[in-house]
Amino acid sequence: MKKVQIPTGEPAGRIICPQCGNTKNFVEIAENVLVSTYYSQNSDGSFTPEENTTEIFGEVKFVCGSCGEDLTRFHGHFLEMSF
């Protein structure tokens, strides 16, 4: 089991970019992703999306949305705190 690294920002656990001080904007980047969207065709020939699935086959990175600093060490904490 991989241990989650918790950031030390205030309040406890708040992620702060050590490079630029950003506390608001972050980006999750996934490589080698397969996105499948399932559609139903309507009687008029148009389509309605019914379901989406996403499979990630590559590395997932977590970076600062302001300066691009690699914050992947906090990705586990990000996942736990995403509601």
N, C-alpha and C positions, 0 to 999 in steps of 0.2 A: 504494500500500500504506500503510495507516494504522499509524503507529508506536505500539507498546504502551508506556504509561506505567507504570513499575515503582515501587511504593511504597518508601519508605526505612526502614521499620520494621526492628527487630532480631528474628530474623535478617533479612538482606537480602531484601527482597521481601514482608515481612509487612505486611498492610494494618492500619493503625490509624486509626480515625476521628478526624479532627482536631477534631471538635466535642466528643465525649464520651469518647474514649479506648478505645472498644470494640474488641476484637481477636477476638471469637468469632462474633458473630451478624450475618449479612448477608442481604440479600434481593435477588433478581433479579426485576424487574418487566417483563413484556412486554405491550405494547398490541396490540390487534387480532390475536388469536390464534385459529386454527382448530385444534381438536383432533378428530381422527377416530379412533373405536375400531371395529374390525372384529370381528364376533362370528360364531360358529358355533352353530346351534341343535342341541341334543342330542335324542336320540330321546324323552326324557321331557318335551320342551317347554322345558327350561331353556336358558340361553345361557352360553357360555364365551367370554371375550375372547381373541382370537387375536393381534391386533396393534394398536398405537397409532401414529399419526403426528401431528406437531405442525408447523404452519406459522405463522411469525410475520410479520405484514405491517406492523406498526407499530414504534415506538421501543422499545428495550430499555434499562432503567435499572438501575443497581446502587446500592443504598442501605444505610446502616447499619441493622441490625436493632434497635438500641437507641433511637436518636434520630431516624432518618429522614434524616440528612444525605446529600446526593447525592454518591455516590462513583463515578459513571459513568466518570470519567476512568480508573479502575482496572479497568473491566470486561474489557478485553482481557487483562490480567494474570490476573484471576480465571478466565477461560476457559482460559488456558494452564495454570493450576495446579489445575484441577478434574480429579480422577482417578476 
